[in-house]
Amino acid sequence: MRRVEIGASIVFAGLLPWFVGAYLNIRARHLQAAMSFVCVLFFVANLWSPWGLAFAAMPAAAGITLPWGERVTDLRVLNPTPLFVVGVLGYYLIFGWCAFAALRRYRTGENRRGSLTLAGCVLLLIGGMFYDHLVNLRWIPGVHVAEFTFLALVVLLDFELARERRQSRDRVRGILDNMPAAVYVKLKDGRYLMTNRVYDKLFGLASGSAIGKTDSELFASGQAKATLASERRILQQREAVRSEERIGINARGEPRLFASIKFPLLNRDGSADAICGVFTDVTDLRRNESEMYLLRRQVWHADRVARTAVLAASLAHELSQPLTAILSNAQAGLRFLARNPPDPTDLKEILQDVVRDNKRATAVINGLRTMLRRQETERAQVDVGACVQEVIELMRSDFLERGVDVTQSMAPGCVVLGDKGQLQQVVLNLAMNANEAMTAQPRGSRSVHVSVAPSDGRRVRVAVSDSGPGIDEAHFNKVFDHFFTTEAKGLGMGLAMCRSILEAHGGTLDVERNQGPGLTFCFVLPLEPAVQADGATCQHLEPAPNLRSPIATLSGGASSRA
């Protein structure tokens, strides 16, 4: 019996450092492992010694009289083995380290009450062991009390751990009740395990009244069945599900929009036995986002109007050329009709010129209408190359007036899903910025290169490069900031709006330094899935050498017959 008792005390001494380390959140793995290893050696020695570590020979029962006069029979360790003495010293070292660790944690201010309770219990156990040794040496009369101090340690720590659990639960309850979100926890059978104050208020429940009940006891049967079915799917899939739901929360039943997330609570083995749901009221947020989007669209439209107004003179020139040609051809046709007989071949050529010039004027007007239109954003398939080409044609006269050489390389078939007017607004902003950046450059050194090319098979890259002076290093990272501009009359909103438009289309906008003079502003947009699947649809197109020619050679001229 004494051998078993000592073996149990050795096991307790070997496990106590690990409990203290976990309770006080102390990482001393090597020291804890060393103490446990020594205890294992003593445990084996206690099993293999003839009479256990406590006795060098068979002990004899001795009769003793207790201080209060009672006569009892007990075993006294009057002939301990050397290993027993070493083991007792090891006990004191282990318990002393535990007390020291608890007092040190107490001084740091972390978990002061728990640390003080643990230190007191360990010191009490040390005192009980020391008293037992004095009794064994017959220095004082009495009985062993170390067992009672061990029980006191277990009971006091149990009370302290229970207090900490209650305190932790109250803290969690306080946090959940003051969260601006409705939270609930259910067991897998549908019974509520916890609801916070916002959840009870949301569904008109008394505080804590849902605990232990199911949805079928609290809500309509249809709603309860739908909720139970969705939660069972979540528990089976063991994945979080996000959604938005409309819930009426006031007496009039006015619906509010809630963003909800429901997720299973998993055990260590991966099984799910409970589910948690969190509802956040996003009604005002969605309303503000909608108003912000409308305001942003108004700003984008105002920017388009302002940019197009700057091109008014160029647009007038673009329209005057085909109209003048139409007038000249019409007058020539009337003169040819006056001949006797009229020449059908000449009249046919005149009418073909009239049709061509009319189509050219119509294209200019349609491009202008596209830029100025203001309506709900419509996402449709847009050929990026054709979209960019229309903007270049719209700015043709402006390029000519400024003496800018324009080159281009357009990959065919690069189709994205987006709003054509907004994408053209981005290209127009970048092209006009390139024009204005080269104002101080000599007329013979002004050039703009526009390219449309596929990027990694899933995106299309549009780049506008200029040969201007570039930008200082100190301002390079600020070009996309709101209200930052290097122009004397600029507002600093153009590039910021371009980035907002592209981000709304799932794209990005960046700026790069050229190897030579100037900058390159480029944006990337995701291709349509059908275009991504067909690798031959959007192909990279290298610019031909003769493309670096003045814009006048690209624009052609108005034909007329006088």
C-alpha positions as CSV (number, residue, x, y, z in Angstrom):
1,M,0.0,0.0,0.0
2,R,2.8,2.4,0.8
3,R,4.5,1.5,-2.5
4,V,1.2,2.4,-4.4
5,E,0.8,5.6,-2.4
6,I,4.4,6.7,-3.1
7,G,3.9,5.8,-6.8
8,A,0.8,7.9,-7.0
9,S,2.6,10.9,-5.4
10,I,5.5,10.5,-7.9
11,V,3.0,10.6,-10.8
12,F,1.4,13.7,-9.3
13,A,4.8,15.4,-8.9
14,G,5.7,14.6,-12.6
15,L,2.4,16.1,-13.9
16,L,2.2,19.2,-11.7
17,P,4.8,21.2,-13.7
18,W,2.8,20.7,-16.9
19,F,-0.4,21.8,-15.2
20,V,1.3,24.9,-13.8
21,G,2.9,25.8,-17.1
22,A,-0.5,25.4,-18.9
23,Y,-2.4,27.3,-16.2
24,L,0.1,30.2,-16.0
25,N,0.8,30.1,-19.8
26,I,4.5,29.5,-19.2
27,R,6.7,27.9,-21.9
28,A,9.5,25.9,-20.1
29,R,9.3,22.7,-22.0
30,H,12.8,21.5,-21.5
31,L,12.7,22.1,-17.7
32,Q,9.3,20.5,-17.4
33,A,10.4,17.5,-19.5
34,A,13.5,17.1,-17.3
35,M,11.5,17.1,-14.1
36,S,9.0,14.6,-15.5
37,F,11.9,12.3,-16.7
38,V,13.4,12.2,-13.2
39,C,9.9,11.3,-11.8
40,V,9.7,8.5,-14.3
41,L,13.0,7.1,-13.1
42,F,11.9,7.3,-9.5
43,F,8.6,5.6,-10.4
44,V,10.4,2.7,-11.9
45,A,12.8,2.5,-9.0
46,N,9.9,2.4,-6.6
47,L,8.4,-0.6,-8.4
48,W,11.6,-2.6,-8.6
49,S,12.9,-2.0,-5.0
50,P,12.1,-4.8,-2.5
51,W,10.1,-2.7,-0.1
52,G,9.5,0.5,-2.1
53,L,11.6,3.6,-1.9
54,A,10.4,4.5,1.6
55,F,11.8,1.4,3.3
56,A,15.3,-0.2,3.3
57,A,13.8,-3.2,5.1
58,M,10.3,-4.6,6.0
59,P,8.7,-1.9,8.1
60,A,7.0,-2.7,11.4
61,A,3.8,-1.3,12.7
62,A,4.2,1.0,15.7
63,G,1.7,2.1,18.2
64,I,1.6,5.8,18.9
65,T,-0.5,8.1,21.0
66,L,-1.9,11.2,19.4
67,P,-1.9,14.6,21.1
68,W,-5.6,14.3,22.0
69,G,-5.0,10.9,23.6
70,E,-6.1,8.5,20.9
71,R,-4.0,5.3,20.4
72,V,-3.3,4.4,16.7
73,T,-1.1,2.1,14.7
74,D,1.0,3.6,11.9
75,L,4.1,3.0,9.8
76,R,7.1,5.2,10.4
77,V,9.9,5.8,7.9
78,L,12.7,5.2,10.2
79,N,15.0,3.5,7.7
80,P,14.5,5.2,4.3
81,T,16.5,4.3,1.2
82,P,19.0,6.8,-0.2
83,L,16.8,7.2,-3.3
84,F,13.9,8.2,-1.0
85,V,15.9,11.0,0.5
86,V,16.9,12.2,-3.0
87,G,13.3,11.9,-4.2
88,V,12.0,14.0,-1.3
89,L,14.6,16.7,-2.2
90,G,13.3,16.4,-5.8
91,Y,9.7,16.9,-4.5
92,Y,10.8,20.1,-2.8
93,L,12.6,21.3,-5.9
94,I,9.6,20.6,-8.2
95,F,7.0,22.2,-5.8
96,G,9.4,25.1,-5.2
97,W,9.6,25.8,-8.9
98,C,5.8,25.7,-9.2
99,A,5.5,28.2,-6.3
100,F,8.2,30.4,-7.8
101,A,6.6,30.4,-11.2
102,A,3.2,31.3,-9.7
103,L,4.6,34.2,-7.6
104,R,6.6,35.5,-10.7
105,R,3.4,35.5,-12.8
106,Y,1.6,37.3,-9.9
107,R,4.2,40.1,-10.0
108,T,3.7,40.5,-13.8
109,G,0.1,41.4,-13.1
110,E,-1.4,38.7,-15.4
111,N,-4.0,36.5,-13.7
112,R,-3.0,37.8,-10.3
113,R,-5.7,36.0,-8.3
114,G,-5.2,32.6,-10.0
115,S,-1.4,32.9,-9.6
116,L,-1.7,33.8,-5.9
117,T,-4.2,30.9,-5.3
118,L,-1.9,28.4,-7.0
119,A,1.2,29.7,-5.1
120,G,-0.7,29.4,-1.8
121,C,-1.8,25.9,-2.5
122,V,1.7,24.7,-3.5
123,L,3.2,26.3,-0.4
124,L,0.6,24.7,1.7
125,L,1.5,21.3,0.2
126,I,5.2,21.9,0.9
127,G,4.3,22.8,4.5
128,G,2.3,19.6,4.8
129,M,5.2,17.5,3.5
130,F,7.6,19.1,5.8
131,Y,5.3,18.5,8.8
132,D,5.1,14.8,7.8
133,H,8.9,14.5,7.9
134,L,9.0,16.0,11.3
135,V,6.4,13.5,12.5
136,N,8.3,10.6,10.9
137,L,11.5,11.7,12.8
138,R,9.3,11.8,16.0
139,W,10.4,15.4,16.5
140,I,6.7,16.3,17.0
141,P,3.8,14.0,17.9
142,G,0.9,13.8,15.3
143,V,-0.3,12.2,12.1
144,H,0.5,12.7,8.4
145,V,-1.3,15.8,6.9
146,A,0.3,16.0,3.4
147,E,-2.7,14.0,2.0
148,F,-5.1,16.6,3.4
149,T,-3.0,19.5,2.0
150,F,-3.1,17.7,-1.4
151,L,-6.9,17.5,-1.2
152,A,-7.0,21.2,-0.2
153,L,-4.9,22.0,-3.3
154,V,-7.3,20.2,-5.5
155,V,-10.4,21.7,-4.0
156,L,-9.1,25.3,-4.0
157,L,-7.9,25.1,-7.5
158,D,-11.2,23.6,-8.6
159,F,-13.0,26.6,-7.0
160,E,-10.6,29.0,-8.7
161,L,-11.0,27.3,-12.1
162,A,-14.8,27.4,-11.7
163,R,-14.6,31.1,-10.8
164,E,-12.5,31.8,-13.8
165,R,-14.9,29.9,-16.0
166,R,-17.8,31.9,-14.7
167,Q,-15.8,35.1,-15.2
168,S,-14.9,34.1,-18.7
169,R,-18.5,33.3,-19.5
170,D,-19.7,36.6,-18.1
171,R,-17.1,38.4,-20.2
172,V,-18.1,36.6,-23.4
173,R,-21.8,37.4,-22.5
174,G,-20.9,41.1,-22.0
175,I,-19.1,41.2,-25.3
176,L,-21.8,39.5,-27.2
177,D,-24.6,41.6,-25.7
178,N,-22.8,44.8,-26.6
179,M,-22.0,43.8,-30.2
180,P,-23.9,45.6,-32.9
181,A,-24.8,42.2,-34.4
182,A,-27.3,39.5,-33.6
183,V,-25.5,36.2,-32.5
184,Y,-26.9,32.8,-31.7
185,V,-25.4,29.3,-31.1
186,K,-27.5,26.1,-31.7
187,L,-26.8,22.5,-31.1
188,K,-27.0,20.2,-34.1
189,D,-30.5,19.1,-33.1
190,G,-31.7,22.7,-33.4
191,R,-31.9,23.7,-29.7
192,Y,-30.6,27.1,-28.9
193,L,-27.5,27.1,-26.7
194,M,-27.0,30.9,-26.6
195,T,-28.5,34.1,-27.9
196,N,-27.3,37.7,-27.3
197,R,-29.4,40.7,-26.5
198,V,-29.5,42.0,-30.1
199,Y,-30.8,38.7,-31.4
200,D,-33.6,38.6,-28.7
201,K,-34.5,42.2,-29.6
202,L,-34.5,41.5,-33.3
203,F,-37.0,38.6,-33.1
204,G,-39.0,40.0,-30.1
205,L,-37.9,37.4,-27.6
206,A,-37.5,37.7,-23.9
207,S,-33.9,37.7,-22.7
208,G,-32.7,34.0,-22.5
209,S,-36.2,32.6,-23.4
210,A,-34.9,30.9,-26.5
211,I,-32.3,28.7,-24.6
212,G,-33.2,25.0,-24.9
213,K,-35.9,25.7,-27.5
214,T,-36.0,25.1,-31.2
215,D,-37.1,27.4,-34.1
216,S,-40.4,25.5,-34.4
217,E,-41.3,26.6,-30.9
218,L,-40.5,30.2,-31.5
219,F,-41.3,31.0,-35.1
220,A,-43.7,30.0,-37.9
221,S,-43.4,26.5,-39.1
222,G,-42.4,27.4,-42.7
223,Q,-39.6,29.7,-41.5
224,A,-38.5,27.1,-38.9
225,K,-38.3,24.3,-41.5
226,A,-36.3,26.4,-44.0
227,T,-33.9,27.5,-41.3
228,L,-33.4,23.9,-40.0
229,A,-32.8,22.6,-43.6
230,S,-30.2,25.3,-44.3
231,E,-28.4,24.7,-41.0
232,R,-28.3,21.0,-41.6
233,R,-26.6,21.5,-44.9
234,I,-24.0,23.8,-43.3
235,L,-23.3,21.2,-40.6
236,Q,-22.9,18.5,-43.3
237,Q,-20.6,20.6,-45.5
238,R,-18.8,22.1,-42.5
239,E,-18.3,25.4,-44.3
240,A,-19.3,28.9,-43.6
241,V,-22.1,30.4,-45.7
242,R,-22.6,34.1,-46.2
243,S,-25.8,35.7,-47.4
244,E,-28.0,38.8,-47.1
245,E,-31.5,38.5,-45.7
246,R,-34.4,41.0,-45.2
247,I,-36.0,40.8,-41.8
248,G,-38.8,42.9,-40.3
249,I,-37.8,44.2,-36.9
250,N,-40.4,46.8,-35.9
251,A,-44.1,46.8,-35.2
252,R,-44.9,47.9,-38.8
253,G,-42.8,45.1,-40.2
254,E,-40.5,47.4,-42.0
255,P,-37.8,45.2,-43.5
256,R,-34.1,45.7,-42.8
257,L,-31.2,44.2,-44.7
258,F,-28.9,42.0,-42.7
259,A,-25.6,40.4,-43.8
260,S,-25.5,37.0,-42.2
261,I,-22.8,34.4,-41.8
262,K,-23.5,30.9,-40.5
263,F,-20.7,28.5,-39.7
264,P,-20.3,25.2,-37.9
265,L,-18.4,24.9,-34.6
266,L,-16.0,22.1,-35.1
267,N,-14.5,19.7,-32.5
268,R,-10.8,18.7,-32.6
269,D,-11.7,15.5,-34.5
270,G,-13.4,17.7,-37.2
271,S,-17.0,16.8,-36.3
272,A,-19.6,19.6,-36.0
273,D,-22.0,19.5,-33.1
274,A,-23.1,23.1,-33.1
275,I,-23.7,26.0,-35.4
276,C,-23.2,29.8,-34.9
277,G,-25.0,32.6,-36.8
278,V,-24.1,36.3,-36.9
279,F,-26.5,38.9,-38.4
280,T,-25.2,42.5,-39.0
281,D,-27.6,45.3,-40.1
282,V,-26.3,46.7,-43.3
283,T,-29.4,48.6,-44.4
284,D,-27.8,52.0,-43.9
285,L,-24.5,50.9,-45.4
286,R,-26.1,49.6,-48.6
287,R,-28.2,52.8,-48.8
288,N,-25.0,54.9,-48.5
289,E,-23.2,52.8,-51.0
290,S,-26.1,53.3,-53.5
291,E,-26.1,57.0,-52.9
292,M,-22.3,57.1,-53.2
293,Y,-22.4,55.2,-56.5
294,L,-25.0,57.6,-57.9
295,L,-22.9,60.6,-56.8
296,R,-19.8,59.0,-58.3
297,R,-21.7,58.4,-61.6
298,Q,-22.7,62.1,-61.6
299,V,-19.1,63.1,-61.1
300,W,-17.9,60.7,-63.9
301,H,-20.6,62.2,-66.2
302,A,-19.5,65.8,-65.4
303,D,-15.9,64.8,-66.1
304,R,-16.9,63.4,-69.5
305,V,-18.8,66.6,-70.3
306,A,-15.9,68.7,-69.3
307,R,-13.4,66.6,-71.3
308,T,-15.6,66.7,-74.4
309,A,-16.1,70.4,-74.1
310,V,-12.3,70.8,-74.3
311,L,-12.5,69.0,-77.6
312,A,-15.3,71.2,-78.9
313,A,-13.1,73.0,-81.5
314,S,-11.6,69.7,-82.7
315,L,-15.1,68.1,-83.0
316,A,-16.3,71.1,-84.9
317,H,-13.5,70.6,-87.4
318,E,-14.2,66.9,-87.6
319,L,-17.9,67.7,-88.5
320,S,-17.1,70.6,-90.8
321,Q,-14.9,68.4,-93.1
322,P,-17.5,65.8,-94.1
323,L,-20.3,68.4,-94.2
324,T,-18.2,70.6,-96.5
325,A,-17.5,67.6,-98.7
326,I,-21.1,66.6,-98.8
327,L,-22.1,70.2,-99.9
328,S,-19.3,70.3,-102.5
329,N,-20.3,66.9,-103.9
330,A,-24.0,67.9,-104.0
331,Q,-23.2,71.1,-105.9
332,A,-21.1,69.1,-108.3
333,G,-23.9,66.6,-108.8
334,L,-26.3,69.4,-109.7
335,R,-23.9,70.7,-112.3
336,F,-23.4,67.2,-113.8
337,L,-27.2,66.8,-113.9
338,A,-27.4,70.0,-115.9
339,R,-25.3,68.5,-118.7
340,N,-27.1,67.0,-121.6
341,P,-26.9,64.1,-121.4
342,P,-25.6,63.6,-117.7
343,D,-22.8,61.1,-117.1
344,P,-24.1,58.2,-114.8
345,T,-20.5,57.2,-113.9
346,D,-19.7,60.6,-112.4
347,L,-23.0,60.8,-110.6
348,K,-22.4,57.4,-109.1
349,E,-19.0,58.4,-107.8
350,I,-20.5,61.6,-106.4
351,L,-23.2,59.7,-104.5
352,Q,-20.7,57.3,-103.1
353,D,-18.6,60.2,-101.8
354,V,-21.7,61.7,-100.2
355,V,-22.5,58.4,-98.5
356,R,-19.0,58.0,-97.2
357,D,-18.8,61.5,-95.8
358,N,-22.2,61.1,-94.3
359,K,-21.1,58.0,-92.5
360,R,-18.0,59.7,-91.2
361,A,-20.1,62.6,-89.8
362,T,-22.5,60.1,-88.2
363,A,-19.6,58.2,-86.6
364,V,-18.3,61.5,-85.0
365,I,-21.8,62.3,-83.7
366,N,-22.3,58.8,-82.3
367,G,-19.0,58.9,-80.6
368,L,-19.9,62.2,-79.0
369,R,-23.3,60.9,-77.9
370,T,-21.6,57.9,-76.4
371,M,-19.3,60.1,-74.3
372,L,-22.0,62.4,-73.2
373,R,-24.8,59.9,-72.5
374,R,-26.1,59.7,-68.9
375,Q,-28.1,56.6,-68.0
376,E,-27.9,53.5,-65.9
377,T,-24.7,51.6,-66.3
378,E,-25.2,48.8,-68.8
379,R,-22.6,46.1,-68.8
380,A,-22.2,44.6,-72.3
381,Q,-19.4,43.0,-74.4
382,V,-17.0,45.7,-75.5
383,D,-14.2,45.2,-78.1
384,V,-11.4,47.1,-76.4
385,G,-9.5,47.7,-79.6
386,A,-12.5,49.2,-81.4
387,C,-13.4,51.2,-78.2
388,V,-9.9,52.7,-78.1
389,Q,-9.8,53.4,-81.8
390,E,-13.0,55.5,-81.6
391,V,-11.4,57.7,-78.9
392,I,-8.3,58.2,-81.1
393,E,-10.5,59.1,-84.0
394,L,-12.5,61.5,-81.8
395,M,-9.2,63.2,-80.8
396,R,-7.7,63.2,-84.3
397,S,-8.0,66.9,-85.0
398,D,-6.6,67.7,-81.5
399,F,-3.6,65.6,-82.2
400,L,-3.1,67.4,-85.6
401,E,-3.4,70.8,-84.0
402,R,-0.8,70.1,-81.4
403,G,1.5,68.4,-83.9
404,V,1.5,65.0,-82.2
405,D,2.6,61.9,-84.0
406,V,0.3,59.0,-83.0
407,T,1.2,55.3,-83.4
408,Q,-1.0,52.4,-82.4
409,S,-1.0,48.6,-82.2
410,M,-4.4,47.1,-81.6
411,A,-4.9,43.4,-81.0
412,P,-8.2,42.3,-82.5
413,G,-10.9,40.4,-80.6
414,C,-10.0,41.5,-77.0
415,V,-13.5,41.6,-75.6
416,V,-14.4,42.6,-72.0
417,L,-17.6,43.0,-70.1
418,G,-18.2,46.7,-69.2
419,D,-19.6,50.0,-69.9
420,K,-18.3,51.4,-73.2
421,G,-18.8,55.0,-72.3
422,Q,-16.9,54.8,-69.0
423,L,-14.1,52.8,-70.6
424,Q,-13.8,55.4,-73.4
425,Q,-13.8,58.1,-70.7
426,V,-10.7,56.5,-69.2
427,V,-8.9,56.3,-72.5
428,L,-9.9,59.9,-73.3
429,N,-8.5,61.1,-69.9
430,L,-5.2,59.3,-70.5
431,A,-4.9,60.5,-74.1
432,M,-5.6,64.2,-73.2
433,N,-3.2,64.0,-70.2
434,A,-0.5,62.7,-72.6
435,N,-1.3,65.6,-75.0
436,E,-1.1,68.2,-72.3
437,A,2.1,66.7,-70.8
438,M,3.9,67.4,-74.1
439,T,2.9,71.1,-74.4
440,A,6.4,72.4,-73.5
441,Q,8.1,69.9,-75.9
442,P,9.2,70.9,-79.4
443,R,6.6,70.0,-82.0
444,G,8.8,67.5,-83.8
445,S,9.4,65.5,-80.6
446,R,5.8,65.0,-79.5
447,S,4.6,61.5,-79.9
448,V,1.9,59.2,-78.4
449,H,1.7,55.4,-78.7
450,V,-1.5,53.6,-77.9
451,S,-1.5,49.8,-77.6
452,V,-4.1,47.1,-76.9
453,A,-2.6,43.6,-76.2
454,P,-3.5,40.4,-74.3
455,S,-1.9,39.8,-71.0
456,D,-1.4,36.2,-69.6
457,G,-4.4,35.0,-71.6
458,R,-6.9,36.2,-69.1
459,R,-6.6,39.9,-69.3
460,V,-6.2,42.7,-71.8
461,R,-3.7,45.5,-71.3
462,V,-4.2,49.0,-72.7
463,A,-1.2,51.4,-72.6
464,V,-0.9,55.1,-73.5
465,S,2.7,56.3,-73.8
466,D,3.9,59.8,-74.3
467,S,7.3,61.5,-74.9
468,G,6.8,64.3,-72.4
469,P,9.1,65.3,-69.5
470,G,7.7,62.7,-67.1
471,I,7.2,63.4,-63.4
472,D,9.4,64.1,-60.4
473,E,10.3,61.1,-58.2
474,A,8.8,62.9,-55.2
475,H,5.4,63.1,-57.0
476,F,5.5,59.7,-58.7
477,N,3.5,57.9,-56.1
478,K,0.9,60.6,-55.8
479,V,-0.4,60.7,-59.3
480,F,-3.6,58.7,-58.4
481,D,-4.3,60.7,-55.3
482,H,-7.5,62.8,-55.2
483,F,-6.8,66.6,-55.9
484,F,-3.2,66.0,-56.8
485,T,-2.2,67.6,-60.1
486,T,0.9,69.0,-61.8
487,E,-1.2,71.1,-64.2
488,A,-1.8,74.8,-63.4
489,K,-5.5,74.6,-64.1
490,G,-6.1,70.9,-63.2
491,L,-8.3,69.7,-60.4
492,G,-6.5,66.4,-59.7
493,M,-9.6,64.3,-60.1
494,G,-9.1,62.7,-63.6
495,L,-6.7,59.8,-62.8
496,A,-8.5,59.1,-59.5
497,M,-11.8,58.8,-61.4
498,C,-10.1,56.6,-64.0
499,R,-8.9,54.3,-61.3
500,S,-12.4,54.2,-59.7
501,I,-14.0,53.3,-63.0
502,L,-11.5,50.5,-63.7
503,E,-11.8,49.1,-60.2
504,A,-15.5,49.0,-60.7
505,H,-14.8,46.9,-63.9
506,G,-12.4,44.6,-62.0
507,G,-9.3,46.2,-63.4
508,T,-6.3,48.1,-62.3
509,L,-4.5,51.3,-63.4
510,D,-0.8,51.9,-63.1
511,V,2.0,54.2,-64.3
512,E,5.4,53.3,-65.6
513,R,8.5,55.2,-66.6
514,N,9.6,54.8,-70.2
515,Q,13.1,53.7,-71.2
516,G,13.3,57.0,-73.0
517,P,11.4,60.3,-72.2
518,G,7.9,60.3,-70.9
519,L,5.5,58.0,-69.0
520,T,3.2,55.1,-69.8
521,F,-0.2,54.9,-68.2
522,C,-1.6,51.4,-68.6
523,F,-4.7,49.6,-67.3
524,V,-5.6,45.9,-67.3
525,L,-9.1,44.5,-67.6
526,P,-10.3,40.8,-67.3
527,L,-11.3,39.3,-70.6
528,E,-14.7,37.7,-71.1
529,P,-14.6,33.9,-70.2
530,A,-15.5,33.0,-73.8
531,V,-12.5,35.0,-75.0
532,Q,-10.2,33.4,-72.4
533,A,-11.3,29.9,-73.6
534,D,-10.5,30.7,-77.2
535,G,-6.8,31.5,-77.3
536,A,-6.9,32.6,-80.9
537,T,-9.5,35.2,-80.3
538,C,-7.3,37.8,-78.7
539,Q,-3.9,37.8,-80.2
540,H,-0.8,39.9,-79.6
541,L,-0.2,42.3,-82.4
542,E,3.3,43.8,-82.9
543,P,3.3,47.4,-84.3
544,A,4.4,47.6,-87.9
545,P,7.5,49.8,-88.6
546,N,5.5,52.2,-90.8
547,L,3.0,52.9,-88.1
548,R,5.2,55.6,-86.6
549,S,3.8,58.2,-88.9
550,P,2.0,61.5,-88.4
551,I,-1.6,61.3,-87.5
552,A,-2.4,63.1,-90.7
553,T,-1.5,60.0,-92.6
554,L,-4.0,58.0,-90.5
555,S,-6.8,60.5,-90.7
556,G,-7.1,60.7,-94.5
557,G,-8.9,63.7,-96.0
558,A,-12.4,64.8,-97.0
559,S,-13.0,63.9,-100.6
560,S,-14.9,66.4,-102.7
561,R,-15.6,67.1,-106.3
562,A,-15.7,70.8,-107.3
